[in-house]
Amino acid sequence: MDMVCIKDKFGNDRWFIGEDIRLPPSVENLSLADRLSFIHNFDLRPDDVIVAGYMRSGNNWLHQMIYMLLEGTLDPPPLFGPDSNVNLEFASDTIRVLPPVKPRAFFTHLLFKDLPKAVTEKKVKVVHITRNLKDVFVSLYCISEKYSFVPYYPPWPEFLSTMLDDGLSYGDVFHHVTSWEKAIDDHPEHPFYCVTYEELTQNGVDQLERIDQFLETHRGRPFCQAVVEKCRINNMLNLRMAHNATFDWTIFYRKGIVGDWKNWFTVAQNEEFEEVVRKKMAGYKSLLRYQLE
């Protein structure tokens, strides 16, 4: 399946599918060309919805809320089942998605240019989420300890330095978020809704009500309030455990808070991060979202 090992500058192995796109390892033995072809030709309904953003930016959280809006339910969406996969880059003939009998919610960590061609052809609505990258790095590091399928868990200083250099799966995180902003600017005709993890945390009901309007699901504010409450992190974990207690769902759900990076970054690390941000994200309009301080 075209697995490549790209060592970090400390000599630690990092395994990816493909050297450029850097998909995370998969249980399937598809070649990279076959996988990219499947993604490119994946068919979508015009009323499907895609949640997009870099890893650990709140994709799973936002996807669950959007699924509830589409379905008009407070039950959680099926995740990663044999016929209910929701991650676009891992859909295949054997890891199937929900059938297209009604609008579906997917999520992805791919760049806009790598999404299925049907996204632009059918003007599929995209909800893009970003998060303070310091919190992204911490969350990704903590999940790496538990996610043994991708064995990369160096000491925190080495992990942070690697993320500042060129990142892990899906490549350089700074390039990822700036590329998405450019894609959104370059496609004014496409239906995008942009939200931050911090906005969802602080004003979840207001944000979800706006997303409800964007998706034209017309569920209304009381329903949005119920969804936000149901999707608080402890409630989400409990819902998952109730449906499948054999899987360790704590892999996906951590603290769900803003600003945990302050418990991890030293003063010197924070200064190094901010310097890298100034260089790699020069001209990025949403720079202030990342709380350089």
C-alpha positions in Angstrom: 0.0 0.0 0.0 3.0 2.3 -0.7 4.0 2.8 2.9 7.0 5.1 3.3 9.1 5.8 6.4 10.2 9.4 6.8 12.4 9.9 9.8 12.2 13.0 11.8 15.4 15.0 12.6 15.9 13.0 15.8 15.9 9.7 13.9 12.4 8.6 14.9 10.4 6.6 12.3 7.2 8.2 10.9 5.1 5.9 8.6 2.8 7.3 6.0 0.9 6.2 2.9 2.6 8.3 0.2 5.4 10.7 0.6 3.6 13.9 -0.5 0.0 13.5 0.7 1.1 11.5 3.8 -2.1 9.6 4.6 -2.0 7.8 7.9 -1.4 4.0 7.8 -4.5 1.9 7.0 -5.6 -1.7 7.6 -6.2 -2.1 3.9 -3.6 -3.0 1.3 -4.7 -0.5 -1.3 -2.0 1.2 -3.4 -1.8 4.9 -3.0 -2.9 5.4 -6.7 -6.0 3.2 -6.1 -6.8 5.1 -2.9 -6.4 8.5 -4.5 -8.5 7.4 -7.5 -11.2 6.1 -5.2 -11.3 9.5 -3.3 -11.2 11.5 -6.5 -14.1 9.5 -8.0 -16.2 9.1 -4.8 -19.8 10.1 -5.6 -21.6 12.6 -3.4 -25.2 13.9 -3.2 -25.5 17.7 -3.6 -27.0 17.8 -0.1 -24.2 15.8 1.5 -22.1 17.8 4.0 -18.3 17.6 4.5 -16.6 18.6 7.8 -13.0 19.5 7.0 -10.0 20.5 9.2 -6.6 19.3 10.4 -6.5 16.4 12.9 -7.6 17.1 16.5 -9.3 20.4 15.5 -12.8 19.2 16.6 -13.8 17.3 13.5 -15.4 14.4 15.3 -17.3 16.8 17.6 -18.6 19.0 14.8 -19.4 16.1 12.6 -21.6 14.6 15.3 -23.5 17.8 15.7 -24.0 18.2 12.0 -25.2 14.6 11.7 -27.8 15.3 14.4 -28.9 18.4 12.4 -29.3 16.4 9.2 -31.1 13.5 10.9 -33.1 15.5 13.3 -32.0 13.2 16.1 -30.1 13.3 19.3 -28.6 9.8 18.7 -24.9 9.7 17.7 -23.9 8.9 14.2 -22.4 5.5 13.3 -18.6 5.7 13.1 -16.2 3.5 11.2 -18.6 0.5 10.9 -18.3 -2.0 8.0 -21.1 -0.1 6.2 -21.0 3.3 7.9 -17.6 4.8 7.4 -17.7 8.6 7.5 -14.0 9.5 6.9 -13.6 10.2 3.1 -10.0 9.2 2.8 -10.6 5.7 4.2 -13.8 4.9 2.2 -13.3 2.0 -0.2 -15.0 -1.0 -1.7 -14.6 -2.8 1.6 -14.9 0.1 4.1 -18.3 1.4 2.8 -20.1 4.5 3.6 -23.8 5.1 4.5 -25.9 4.6 1.4 -26.9 7.7 -0.5 -30.6 7.5 0.3 -30.6 10.7 2.2 -28.1 13.5 3.0 -24.9 12.3 4.7 -22.3 13.9 6.9 -18.6 13.0 6.2 -15.4 14.4 7.7 -11.9 14.7 6.3 -8.4 16.0 7.0 -7.6 16.3 3.3 -6.9 19.6 1.6 -9.6 21.1 -0.6 -7.8 20.2 -3.8 -7.7 16.5 -2.8 -11.4 16.2 -2.2 -13.6 14.2 -4.6 -14.3 16.0 -7.8 -18.0 15.8 -7.0 -17.5 18.4 -4.2 -16.9 21.2 -6.7 -19.2 19.8 -9.5 -22.2 19.5 -7.2 -21.3 22.4 -4.8 -21.3 20.1 -1.8 -21.4 22.2 1.4 -18.2 22.2 3.4 -17.9 23.2 7.0 -14.3 24.0 7.8 -13.0 24.0 11.4 -9.8 25.3 12.8 -8.3 25.4 16.3 -5.5 27.0 18.2 -2.6 25.0 16.8 -0.9 24.9 20.2 -3.9 22.9 21.5 -3.9 20.8 18.3 -0.3 19.8 18.9 -1.0 18.8 22.6 -4.1 16.9 21.7 -2.3 15.1 18.8 0.6 14.2 21.1 -1.8 12.7 23.7 -3.7 10.6 21.2 -0.4 9.4 19.8 0.4 7.7 23.1 -2.9 5.7 22.9 -3.0 5.1 19.1 -0.6 2.2 18.8 -1.6 1.6 15.2 0.6 4.5 14.3 3.7 4.0 16.5 5.1 7.5 16.8 5.5 8.8 20.3 8.8 10.5 21.0 9.4 12.8 24.0 7.2 15.9 23.9 10.1 18.3 23.0 10.9 16.1 19.9 7.3 15.8 19.0 6.8 19.6 19.1 9.9 20.3 17.1 8.7 17.8 14.5 5.3 19.5 14.3 7.0 22.8 13.8 9.2 21.4 11.1 6.9 19.4 8.8 4.3 17.7 10.9 2.9 14.2 10.7 0.0 12.7 8.7 -1.4 15.1 6.1 1.9 17.1 6.2 2.8 20.5 7.6 -0.1 21.8 9.7 0.8 25.4 8.9 0.6 24.7 5.2 -2.6 22.8 5.8 -4.6 25.7 7.4 -3.2 28.4 5.1 -4.0 26.2 2.0 -7.6 25.9 3.2 -7.9 29.6 3.7 -6.5 30.2 0.2 -8.9 27.6 -1.3 -11.9 29.2 0.3 -10.8 32.7 -1.0 -10.2 31.2 -4.4 -13.7 29.6 -4.6 -16.2 32.4 -3.7 -18.9 30.5 -5.5 -18.6 27.4 -3.2 -20.7 27.1 -0.1 -18.3 27.2 2.8 -19.0 27.8 6.5 -15.9 28.5 8.7 -15.9 28.1 12.4 -13.2 27.7 15.1 -13.1 25.2 17.9 -12.9 28.1 20.3 -16.1 29.6 19.0 -17.9 26.3 19.3 -16.7 26.0 22.9 -17.7 29.5 23.9 -20.8 30.1 21.8 -21.9 26.6 20.8 -25.6 27.2 20.4 -25.2 30.4 18.4 -22.7 28.8 16.1 -24.8 25.7 15.6 -27.8 27.8 14.9 -25.9 29.5 12.2 -24.8 26.2 10.8 -28.4 25.0 10.9 -29.3 28.0 8.7 -26.3 27.4 6.4 -27.3 23.7 5.9 -31.0 24.7 5.5 -31.9 22.0 8.0 -34.2 24.4 9.9 -34.1 22.6 13.2 -34.3 25.8 15.2 -32.6 27.1 18.3 -34.2 24.7 20.9 -33.0 21.7 19.0 -29.6 23.2 18.6 -29.4 23.7 22.3 -30.3 20.1 22.9 -27.6 19.0 20.4 -24.9 21.1 22.0 -25.8 19.6 25.4 -25.8 16.1 24.1 -22.4 16.7 22.5 -20.6 17.8 25.5 -17.5 15.6 25.8 -18.6 13.5 28.7 -22.0 12.9 27.1 -20.4 12.0 23.7 -18.1 9.5 25.4 -21.0 8.0 27.3 -23.1 7.7 24.1 -20.3 5.9 22.4 -19.7 3.5 25.3 -23.4 2.7 25.4 -23.4 1.7 21.8 -20.1 -0.2 21.9 -18.4 -0.8 25.2 -15.7 -3.1 23.7 -13.9 -0.2 22.0 -11.7 2.3 23.9 -13.5 5.5 22.9 -11.2 7.5 25.2 -8.8 7.4 22.3 -10.9 10.0 20.5 -12.2 12.0 23.5 -9.8 13.9 25.7 -10.4 17.1 27.7 -12.3 19.1 25.1 -11.1 22.4 26.6 -9.4 25.6 25.3 -5.9 26.5 26.4 -4.5 23.2 27.7 -1.3 24.0 25.8 -0.3 26.3 28.7 0.2 23.1 30.7 2.7 21.8 28.2 4.6 24.6 26.4 7.6 26.1 28.2 8.3 29.8 27.7 11.0 28.9 25.2 8.8 26.5 23.3 6.0 29.1 23.1 8.4 31.7 21.7 9.7 29.2 19.1 6.2 28.3 18.1 5.2 32.0 17.6 8.3 32.6 15.5 7.5 29.7 13.3 3.9 30.9 12.9 5.1 34.4 11.9 7.2 32.8 9.2 5.0 30.0 7.9 1.6 31.8 8.2 2.6 35.3 7.1 -0.4 36.9 5.5 -2.8 34.4 7.0 -5.9 36.5 7.8 -7.0 34.5 10.8 -3.7 34.6 12.6 -5.2 36.2 15.7 -7.2 33.1 16.3 -4.0 31.4 17.4 -3.6 33.7 20.4 0.0 34.7 20.0 0.9 35.9 23.4 
